[in-house]
Amino acid sequence: MTSNEVLSMYENVAGLTGKMVMAARASDWESLGRLENQTAATVATVTAGVTVPAQQGDARARKIALLKQILANDRAIRDVTEPWLNQVPGVCQ
């Protein structure tokens, strides 16, 4: 995987998780699930034995910014879904 491909993958995941935030806030659980599956499939390409090159300079800074965005999106999704899940009997108890 090239440096550009790595950044493209992170940009794709950041975009997908951003859409997941919007779906969660709209209580569009079907879209949220579909987007979650798309995100998992995208990430699986990296975790399936593909070598990811170390990044330097601007590429490294962009990767870090994308990771921060992905984590912020994850937190926003959890902020919406966790209170709801806590109300569903047997899910989070």
C-alpha positions as a printed Julia matrix, in Angstrom:
93×3 Matrix{Float64}:
   0.0    0.0    0.0
   1.44   3.37  -0.98
   1.42   6.46   1.19
  -1.3    8.01  -1.0
  -3.41   4.86  -0.74
  -3.09   4.93   3.05
  -4.25   8.55   3.2
  -7.07   7.78   0.8
  -8.23   4.92   3.03
  -8.18   7.16   6.13
 -10.05   9.89   4.24
 -12.65   7.32   3.18
 -13.07   6.09   6.77
 -13.31   9.66   8.06
 -16.01  10.39   5.49
 -17.92   7.22   6.34
 -17.77   7.88  10.07
 -18.95  11.43   9.44
 -21.97  10.01   7.63
 -22.46   7.61  10.54
 -22.66  10.58  12.92
 -25.37  12.16  10.77
 -27.31   8.86  10.59
 -27.07   8.36  14.36
 -28.25  11.91  15.06
 -31.19  11.34  12.68
 -31.98   7.99  14.35
 -31.51   6.36  10.94
 -30.37   3.01  12.33
 -30.57   1.23   8.97
 -28.15   3.68   7.35
 -25.95   3.62  10.44
 -25.66  -0.16  10.21
 -24.96  -0.07   6.47
 -22.29   2.57   6.93
 -20.77   0.63   9.82
 -20.45  -2.41   7.53
 -18.85  -0.28   4.81
 -16.38   1.13   7.32
 -15.5   -2.34   8.63
 -14.91  -3.59   5.08
 -12.64  -0.63   4.33
 -10.63  -1.13   7.52
 -10.39  -4.89   6.89
  -8.26  -4.22   3.82
  -5.6   -2.7    6.06
  -5.78  -5.31   8.79
  -5.68  -8.24   6.33
  -1.91  -8.47   6.13
  -1.35  -5.39   3.96
   1.84  -3.58   4.85
   1.17   0.06   5.67
   4.23   2.25   5.1
   5.39   4.67   7.78
   4.47   8.23   6.93
   6.51  11.37   7.31
   6.07  15.11   7.03
   2.79  16.42   5.64
   1.45  12.91   5.01
   2.0   11.98   8.65
   0.32  15.19   9.86
  -2.66  14.52   7.55
  -2.93  10.93   8.79
  -2.92  12.12  12.42
  -5.58  14.74  11.66
  -7.75  12.09   9.99
  -7.33   9.71  12.93
  -8.39  12.49  15.31
 -11.43  13.16  13.13
 -12.33   9.45  13.06
 -12.04   9.26  16.86
 -14.17  12.39  17.28
 -16.79  10.89  14.97
 -16.72   7.67  16.97
 -17.29   9.62  20.19
 -20.19  11.53  18.62
 -21.79   8.26  17.48
 -21.39   6.78  20.96
 -22.88   9.92  22.52
 -26.05   9.22  20.53
 -26.19   5.43  20.67
 -25.04   4.59  24.21
 -27.96   6.26  26.03
 -30.37   4.5   23.67
 -28.63   1.13  24.15
 -28.79   1.55  27.92
 -32.59   1.66  27.62
 -32.78  -1.64  25.71
 -33.22  -4.52  28.21
 -30.34  -6.99  28.19
 -28.09  -5.05  25.81
 -25.75  -3.1   28.09
 -26.66  -4.37  31.54
